[in-house]
Amino acid sequence: MLAPQLADLAGVDAGQRVLDVGCGPGALIGELVKRLGAEAVSAADPSPPFVGAVRERYPGVDAHLAPAEELPFPDRSFDATLAQLVVHFMTDPMAGVREMRRVTRPGGVVAACVWDLAGDQGPLNVFWGAARQLDPAVRDESDLPGVRQGDLGELFRAAGLRQVDETSLDIAAEHASFEDWWEPFTLGVGPAGSYLATLEPARQAELRELARAELPAAPFVLEARAWAARGTV
């Protein structure tokens, strides 16, 4: 799981107040609530369904509908501000990280991680490899900001953060069946899901079988890496 590793990297501990930027449906929030209690956790996301899901699952969390580039919090509000797997989806990553810095107190920590989508340990490698077999001209996620080693550190330093440290976070995800692995792509979320949604049913089925051929027999475990960085305000 990435959430405990990112929380550890940020030094999240009892007594702090923290913010999850681009919280999605709450993958990181659960870990933060476990460590701090819901009343110490705030969240922001530009998707109404995701904010609604967080409010339902974690009623004590202060969840707001807002993009990373326009966080609705006063300056110096948090001890730590985190972004899990979201910097590469920000409309303006530099503005987003600067906002994370703004709402973090002096001496506080900003931390983020992004999948290694440009390397050989990305969790979507099998999907995009199959997509390229189907359409060699397809545009994958390897050119998004933050997905290459060193990208996040460079972004953090340019945004004015100090004492920037970079590392990698590694996970091993177990899948009980091929359907368990495939189903998230059918939800239309992110570039991979959006690409799948553009295909006709027959092409979707072809892509599905190309991906199946690249994966081990179920159950199987896929290892993945995320690049991570932390900086001090």
NORRA-V946097 format. One record per residue. N is the residue number from 1. OMEGA is omega in whole degrees, -180 to 180 (* if undefined). NEAR is the number of other C-alpha atoms within 8 Angstrom. Layout:
N,OMEGA,NEAR
N,OMEGA,NEAR
This chain:
1,180,6
2,-172,8
3,179,10
4,-179,8
5,179,9
6,178,15
7,177,11
8,180,8
9,180,9
10,-179,12
11,-179,7
12,-177,12
13,-177,7
14,178,6
15,-180,5
16,170,11
17,-172,12
18,179,14
19,174,12
20,-178,15
21,-175,14
22,-168,13
23,-176,16
24,180,10
25,172,9
26,-178,10
27,178,9
28,-176,10
29,180,11
30,179,8
31,-180,11
32,179,14
33,179,11
34,-178,8
35,-168,9
36,-170,14
37,-174,9
38,-176,12
39,-180,9
40,-175,11
41,172,16
42,-177,13
43,176,14
44,176,17
45,-180,16
46,-178,10
47,179,9
48,178,8
49,180,7
50,179,12
51,177,17
52,179,8
53,179,10
54,-180,14
55,179,12
56,-177,7
57,-176,6
58,-172,8
59,180,8
60,-179,7
61,179,13
62,-174,9
63,-177,10
64,174,10
65,-176,10
66,175,11
67,179,11
68,-176,16
69,-180,12
70,-177,8
71,-175,10
72,-179,6
73,178,6
74,174,6
75,170,8
76,-176,9
77,-168,10
78,174,13
79,178,12
80,177,16
81,-172,16
82,175,14
83,-178,13
84,175,15
85,-177,9
86,-176,11
87,-178,14
88,177,11
89,179,7
90,177,11
91,179,5
92,-176,7
93,179,13
94,178,9
95,-180,9
96,-180,13
97,176,13
98,175,10
99,176,12
100,177,14
101,-177,13
102,-175,9
103,180,13
104,-177,17
105,174,13
106,-176,7
107,178,7
108,-171,11
109,169,14
110,-179,15
111,-180,15
112,173,14
113,-179,15
114,178,14
115,176,12
116,-174,16
117,179,14
118,-177,10
119,-175,8
120,-179,7
121,178,10
122,-178,13
123,-178,12
124,-177,7
125,-178,10
126,-180,10
127,-176,9
128,175,10
129,177,9
130,179,11
131,179,11
132,174,10
133,-179,8
134,-176,8
135,-177,7
136,-178,7
137,-176,5
138,178,7
139,-180,4
140,-175,8
141,-173,8
142,180,9
143,179,7
144,-179,8
145,175,9
146,-173,13
147,178,15
148,179,12
149,179,8
150,-177,9
151,-176,10
152,179,14
153,178,12
154,179,8
155,-180,12
156,-179,14
157,179,10
158,180,8
159,175,10
160,178,9
161,-177,12
162,175,8
163,-177,6
164,176,12
165,179,8
166,180,11
167,174,7
168,177,8
169,-175,11
170,178,9
171,172,9
172,-176,9
173,180,8
174,179,8
175,-176,12
176,-178,8
177,174,9
178,-179,10
179,177,6
180,179,9
181,-173,8
182,-170,9
183,180,8
184,180,10
185,-178,10
186,-178,10
187,177,7
188,-177,12
189,177,10
190,-179,6
191,-179,8
192,179,12
193,179,13
194,178,10
195,180,9
196,-178,11
197,180,9
198,-175,6
199,172,9
200,-177,7
201,-179,6
202,178,7
203,174,8
204,180,10
205,178,8
206,178,9
207,179,11
208,-178,9
209,174,8
210,178,10
211,-180,12
212,-178,8
213,-178,7
214,-175,7
215,177,7
216,175,7
217,-179,5
218,-5,8
219,-178,10
220,180,10
221,176,8
222,177,9
223,-179,10
224,-179,13
225,171,13
226,172,12
227,-176,18
228,177,14
229,173,14
230,178,15
231,-179,13
232,179,12
233,*,13
